[in-house]
Amino acid sequence: MNYVLDDKTVCHGAVKEMGDIILPVLADSVFSPDYFCGEVLGYCSESYYVFYAEDWVNQLLKTKPAYLADNNYVNNLYEDIAKNP
């Protein structure tokens, strides 16, 4: 997924608002010595499982029942109610 922000002030504002939350998380995960050494530099033998949310969502959506497939389930309920009050 790619997001394009035309207004650079959004980025600056987001960093100011969330920087104190995001930076410690990055320091403890992506920039931790173990992860960085193994996954980025390829020197260490430890392997990490990388969770790709989009892949998980796609797998989950494959199991969606046919009557929900068009994402119109609630609208169809209202149409049925309108037809048979």
C-alpha positions as a Markdown table, in Angstrom:
| # | Residue | x | y | z |
|---|---|---|---|---|
| 1 | Met | 0.0 | 0.0 | 0.0 |
| 2 | Asn | 1.4 | 3.4 | -0.9 |
| 3 | Tyr | 0.1 | 6.6 | 0.6 |
| 4 | Val | 0.8 | 10.0 | -0.9 |
| 5 | Leu | 0.6 | 13.1 | 1.2 |
| 6 | Asp | 0.4 | 16.3 | -0.8 |
| 7 | Asp | 0.6 | 18.5 | 2.3 |
| 8 | Lys | 4.0 | 18.2 | 4.0 |
| 9 | Thr | 2.6 | 19.8 | 7.2 |
| 10 | Val | 0.7 | 16.6 | 7.7 |
| 11 | Cys | 3.9 | 14.7 | 8.0 |
| 12 | His | 5.4 | 17.2 | 10.4 |
| 13 | Gly | 2.3 | 17.2 | 12.5 |
| 14 | Ala | 2.2 | 13.5 | 12.6 |
| 15 | Val | 5.8 | 13.2 | 13.7 |
| 16 | Lys | 5.3 | 15.8 | 16.4 |
| 17 | Glu | 2.2 | 14.1 | 17.7 |
| 18 | Met | 3.3 | 10.5 | 17.5 |
| 19 | Gly | 7.1 | 10.7 | 17.6 |
| 20 | Asp | 7.4 | 9.9 | 21.3 |
| 21 | Ile | 5.3 | 6.8 | 20.7 |
| 22 | Ile | 6.8 | 5.6 | 17.5 |
| 23 | Leu | 10.5 | 6.1 | 18.2 |
| 24 | Pro | 10.7 | 3.7 | 21.2 |
| 25 | Val | 8.8 | 1.1 | 19.3 |
| 26 | Leu | 11.2 | 1.3 | 16.4 |
| 27 | Ala | 14.2 | 1.3 | 18.7 |
| 28 | Asp | 12.9 | -1.9 | 20.4 |
| 29 | Ser | 12.0 | -3.6 | 17.1 |
| 30 | Val | 13.4 | -2.7 | 13.7 |
| 31 | Phe | 16.5 | -1.0 | 15.1 |
| 32 | Ser | 17.2 | -3.5 | 17.9 |
| 33 | Pro | 20.7 | -5.0 | 17.5 |
| 34 | Asp | 19.3 | -8.6 | 17.1 |
| 35 | Tyr | 16.8 | -7.7 | 14.4 |
| 36 | Phe | 18.9 | -5.2 | 12.5 |
| 37 | Cys | 21.9 | -7.6 | 12.5 |
| 38 | Gly | 19.9 | -10.5 | 11.2 |
| 39 | Glu | 17.3 | -9.0 | 8.9 |
| 40 | Val | 19.0 | -5.9 | 7.6 |
| 41 | Leu | 22.7 | -6.8 | 7.6 |
| 42 | Gly | 22.3 | -10.5 | 7.2 |
| 43 | Tyr | 25.2 | -11.3 | 9.7 |
| 44 | Cys | 23.4 | -13.0 | 12.5 |
| 45 | Ser | 21.7 | -16.4 | 12.2 |
| 46 | Glu | 18.5 | -15.4 | 14.1 |
| 47 | Ser | 15.4 | -15.4 | 11.9 |
| 48 | Tyr | 12.3 | -13.3 | 12.6 |
| 49 | Tyr | 8.8 | -13.9 | 11.5 |
| 50 | Val | 7.5 | -10.9 | 9.6 |
| 51 | Phe | 3.8 | -10.4 | 9.7 |
| 52 | Tyr | 2.2 | -9.0 | 6.6 |
| 53 | Ala | -1.2 | -7.8 | 7.5 |
| 54 | Glu | -2.4 | -7.5 | 3.9 |
| 55 | Asp | -1.6 | -11.2 | 3.3 |
| 56 | Trp | -3.5 | -12.2 | 6.4 |
| 57 | Val | -6.5 | -10.1 | 5.4 |
| 58 | Asn | -6.6 | -11.6 | 1.9 |
| 59 | Gln | -6.5 | -15.1 | 3.4 |
| 60 | Leu | -9.3 | -14.2 | 5.8 |
| 61 | Leu | -11.4 | -12.7 | 3.0 |
| 62 | Lys | -11.1 | -15.9 | 1.0 |
| 63 | Thr | -13.2 | -17.6 | 3.7 |
| 64 | Lys | -16.0 | -15.0 | 3.5 |
| 65 | Pro | -19.4 | -16.6 | 2.8 |
| 66 | Ala | -21.0 | -15.9 | -0.6 |
| 67 | Tyr | -23.9 | -14.0 | 0.8 |
| 68 | Leu | -21.5 | -11.5 | 2.3 |
| 69 | Ala | -19.1 | -11.3 | -0.7 |
| 70 | Asp | -20.5 | -8.1 | -2.2 |
| 71 | Asn | -20.3 | -6.2 | 1.1 |
| 72 | Asn | -24.0 | -5.3 | 0.7 |
| 73 | Tyr | -25.4 | -7.5 | 3.4 |
| 74 | Val | -26.9 | -4.8 | 5.6 |
| 75 | Asn | -28.3 | -2.8 | 2.7 |
| 76 | Asn | -30.0 | -6.0 | 1.5 |
| 77 | Leu | -31.5 | -6.5 | 5.0 |
| 78 | Tyr | -33.0 | -2.9 | 4.8 |
| 79 | Glu | -34.3 | -3.6 | 1.3 |
| 80 | Asp | -36.0 | -6.8 | 2.6 |
| 81 | Ile | -37.6 | -4.9 | 5.5 |
| 82 | Ala | -38.8 | -2.1 | 3.1 |
| 83 | Lys | -40.4 | -4.7 | 0.8 |
| 84 | Asn | -42.1 | -6.6 | 3.7 |
| 85 | Pro | -42.8 | -4.1 | 6.5 |
